[in-house]
Amino acid sequence: MKVKITNTSHNSLPEYSTAFSSGMDLKANLSSPVIIKPLERALISTGLYIALPEGYEAQIRPRSGLAVKKGITVLNTPGTIDSDYRGEICVILINLSNQDFIVNNGDRVCQMVISSYVKVEWEQAENLKESERGTGGFGHTGI
């Protein structure tokens, strides 16, 4: 699938790292470094703008390496970019560690996955068909 993209940064376009990767790393587009203090959040620009076809969304997800090594994650995971959004892709990072984290221009800050979705039409019902699971929710399997 071809997707139109505008790149106002000096970074390369997002690309898949391996043949079977589902996500593409996005890079920070900054004029100066951003320091994210412990338990603080920051909006990080990417300089990217996309036009997805109807029926698709982009999901912004954390990079596992940043999460496990530095305690940095995407606050509204997954962030959703709708197919009719034409603004800049920005990423809300949060620092869950106990040390300052510095984001520099060109740093890989998140990954983006393009996914299809289905629109639903609600059908009012007085009762729902029973299932084997029933109303079992959080922790119902004992794990």
C-alpha positions as a LaTeX table, in Angstrom:
\begin{tabular}{lrrr}
\hline
Residue & $x$ (\AA) & $y$ (\AA) & $z$ (\AA) \\
\hline
Met1 & 0.00 & 0.00 & 0.00 \\
Lys2 & 1.35 & 3.44 & $-0.87$ \\
Val3 & 0.84 & 6.26 & 1.64 \\
Lys4 & 1.57 & 9.92 & 0.93 \\
Ile5 & 4.01 & 11.46 & 3.42 \\
Thr6 & 5.53 & 14.91 & 3.88 \\
Asn7 & 8.80 & 15.07 & 5.78 \\
Thr8 & 9.75 & 18.54 & 7.06 \\
Ser9 & 12.61 & 17.17 & 9.20 \\
His10 & 16.17 & 16.42 & 8.13 \\
Asn11 & 15.69 & 12.79 & 9.20 \\
Ser12 & 15.17 & 9.89 & 6.81 \\
Leu13 & 11.66 & 8.56 & 6.20 \\
Pro14 & 10.41 & 5.87 & 8.61 \\
Glu15 & 11.30 & 2.39 & 7.46 \\
Tyr16 & 10.96 & $-1.20$ & 8.59 \\
Ser17 & 14.11 & $-2.51$ & 10.32 \\
Thr18 & 13.63 & $-6.14$ & 9.28 \\
Ala19 & 11.68 & $-8.04$ & 6.66 \\
Phe20 & 8.97 & $-8.99$ & 9.17 \\
Ser21 & 8.78 & $-5.81$ & 11.28 \\
Ser22 & 5.27 & $-4.44$ & 11.75 \\
Gly23 & 6.40 & $-1.09$ & 13.14 \\
Met24 & 8.62 & 1.68 & 11.81 \\
Asp25 & 10.70 & 3.81 & 14.17 \\
Leu26 & 9.89 & 7.54 & 14.19 \\
Lys27 & 12.63 & 10.06 & 14.96 \\
Ala28 & 12.53 & 13.28 & 16.95 \\
Asn29 & 12.59 & 16.53 & 14.97 \\
Leu30 & 14.04 & 19.04 & 17.42 \\
Ser31 & 15.91 & 22.34 & 17.16 \\
Ser32 & 17.43 & 21.70 & 20.60 \\
Pro33 & 17.49 & 18.76 & 23.04 \\
Val34 & 14.48 & 18.18 & 25.29 \\
Ile35 & 15.06 & 17.09 & 28.89 \\
Ile36 & 12.28 & 14.96 & 30.37 \\
Lys37 & 12.58 & 14.83 & 34.15 \\
Pro38 & 11.33 & 11.83 & 36.16 \\
Leu39 & 7.53 & 11.50 & 36.01 \\
Glu40 & 7.28 & 14.37 & 33.50 \\
Arg41 & 6.01 & 14.20 & 29.95 \\
Ala42 & 6.91 & 16.03 & 26.75 \\
Leu43 & 5.39 & 16.43 & 23.30 \\
Ile44 & 8.03 & 15.48 & 20.74 \\
Ser45 & 7.75 & 16.58 & 17.11 \\
Thr46 & 8.63 & 14.26 & 14.23 \\
Gly47 & 8.23 & 16.60 & 11.25 \\
Leu48 & 6.08 & 13.96 & 9.55 \\
Tyr49 & 2.62 & 14.37 & 8.02 \\
Ile50 & 0.72 & 11.49 & 6.42 \\
Ala51 & $-2.47$ & 10.89 & 4.44 \\
Leu52 & $-3.79$ & 7.41 & 5.18 \\
Pro53 & $-6.51$ & 5.85 & 3.06 \\
Glu54 & $-9.98$ & 5.48 & 4.58 \\
Gly55 & $-10.20$ & 2.31 & 6.69 \\
Tyr56 & $-6.66$ & 2.65 & 8.06 \\
Glu57 & $-5.10$ & 4.22 & 11.15 \\
Ala58 & $-1.56$ & 4.70 & 12.39 \\
Gln59 & $-0.83$ & 3.52 & 15.91 \\
Ile60 & 2.00 & 5.18 & 17.85 \\
Arg61 & 3.59 & 2.72 & 20.25 \\
Pro62 & 6.56 & 2.70 & 22.64 \\
Arg63 & 9.93 & 1.31 & 21.64 \\
Ser64 & 10.59 & $-1.67$ & 23.88 \\
Gly65 & 14.29 & $-0.86$ & 24.23 \\
Leu66 & 13.58 & 2.66 & 25.55 \\
Ala67 & 10.97 & 1.27 & 27.92 \\
Val68 & 13.10 & $-1.46$ & 29.48 \\
Lys69 & 16.46 & 0.34 & 29.45 \\
Lys70 & 15.44 & 3.93 & 30.17 \\
Gly71 & 11.86 & 3.85 & 31.52 \\
Ile72 & 10.59 & 5.96 & 28.59 \\
Thr73 & 7.21 & 5.15 & 27.08 \\
Val74 & 4.41 & 6.69 & 25.04 \\
Leu75 & 1.85 & 8.12 & 27.44 \\
Asn76 & $-1.33$ & 7.51 & 25.42 \\
Thr77 & $-0.37$ & 4.09 & 24.15 \\
Pro78 & $-1.31$ & 3.40 & 21.51 \\
Gly79 & $-1.69$ & 6.90 & 20.12 \\
Thr80 & $-4.12$ & 6.92 & 17.22 \\
Ile81 & $-3.72$ & 8.84 & 13.98 \\
Asp82 & $-6.99$ & 8.82 & 12.05 \\
Ser83 & $-7.08$ & 8.66 & 8.26 \\
Asp84 & $-8.51$ & 12.20 & 8.01 \\
Tyr85 & $-5.82$ & 13.82 & 10.25 \\
Arg86 & $-3.36$ & 15.94 & 8.30 \\
Gly87 & $-1.39$ & 17.58 & 11.10 \\
Glu88 & 2.12 & 16.78 & 12.25 \\
Ile89 & 2.69 & 13.46 & 13.98 \\
Cys90 & 3.81 & 14.27 & 17.51 \\
Val91 & 4.58 & 11.82 & 20.31 \\
Ile92 & 3.77 & 12.18 & 24.02 \\
Leu93 & 6.70 & 10.65 & 25.88 \\
Ile94 & 6.74 & 10.11 & 29.64 \\
Asn95 & 9.75 & 9.39 & 31.82 \\
Leu96 & 8.89 & 6.67 & 34.35 \\
Ser97 & 12.48 & 6.37 & 35.57 \\
Asn98 & 14.19 & 8.23 & 38.40 \\
Gln99 & 16.72 & 9.96 & 36.12 \\
Asp100 & 16.48 & 12.80 & 33.58 \\
Phe101 & 16.16 & 11.62 & 29.99 \\
Ile102 & 17.45 & 13.73 & 27.09 \\
Val103 & 15.80 & 13.52 & 23.67 \\
Asn104 & 18.05 & 14.71 & 20.86 \\
Asn105 & 17.21 & 15.53 & 17.27 \\
Gly106 & 17.13 & 12.30 & 15.25 \\
Asp107 & 16.62 & 9.99 & 18.25 \\
Arg108 & 14.23 & 7.12 & 17.61 \\
Val109 & 11.39 & 7.87 & 20.05 \\
Cys110 & 8.54 & 5.48 & 19.15 \\
Gln111 & 7.29 & 3.13 & 16.53 \\
Met112 & 4.36 & 3.51 & 14.15 \\
Val113 & 2.18 & 0.63 & 12.96 \\
Ile114 & $-0.33$ & 1.08 & 10.14 \\
Ser115 & $-3.46$ & $-0.98$ & 10.74 \\
Ser116 & $-6.85$ & $-1.47$ & 9.13 \\
Tyr117 & $-10.02$ & $-1.08$ & 11.16 \\
Val118 & $-13.72$ & $-1.82$ & 10.82 \\
Lys119 & $-16.53$ & 0.64 & 11.56 \\
Val120 & $-19.45$ & $-0.77$ & 13.54 \\
Glu121 & $-23.13$ & 0.00 & 13.58 \\
Trp122 & $-24.73$ & $-0.49$ & 16.99 \\
Glu123 & $-27.73$ & $-2.79$ & 17.28 \\
Gln124 & $-29.67$ & $-2.28$ & 20.55 \\
Ala125 & $-30.34$ & $-5.52$ & 22.43 \\
Glu126 & $-32.09$ & $-6.20$ & 25.73 \\
Asn127 & $-29.92$ & $-9.25$ & 26.44 \\
Leu128 & $-26.66$ & $-10.63$ & 25.12 \\
Lys129 & $-26.08$ & $-14.28$ & 24.24 \\
Glu130 & $-24.30$ & $-16.12$ & 27.08 \\
Ser131 & $-20.68$ & $-17.18$ & 26.55 \\
Glu132 & $-18.40$ & $-19.64$ & 28.33 \\
Arg133 & $-16.45$ & $-16.75$ & 29.87 \\
Gly134 & $-19.53$ & $-14.82$ & 30.93 \\
Thr135 & $-18.76$ & $-11.70$ & 32.98 \\
Gly136 & $-15.27$ & $-12.81$ & 34.07 \\
Gly137 & $-13.02$ & $-9.75$ & 33.94 \\
Phe138 & $-9.75$ & $-8.64$ & 35.47 \\
Gly139 & $-7.89$ & $-11.61$ & 36.95 \\
His140 & $-10.71$ & $-14.09$ & 36.39 \\
Thr141 & $-8.31$ & $-16.79$ & 35.18 \\
Gly142 & $-6.32$ & $-16.66$ & 38.42 \\
Ile143 & $-3.13$ & $-15.47$ & 36.75 \\
\hline
\end{tabular}
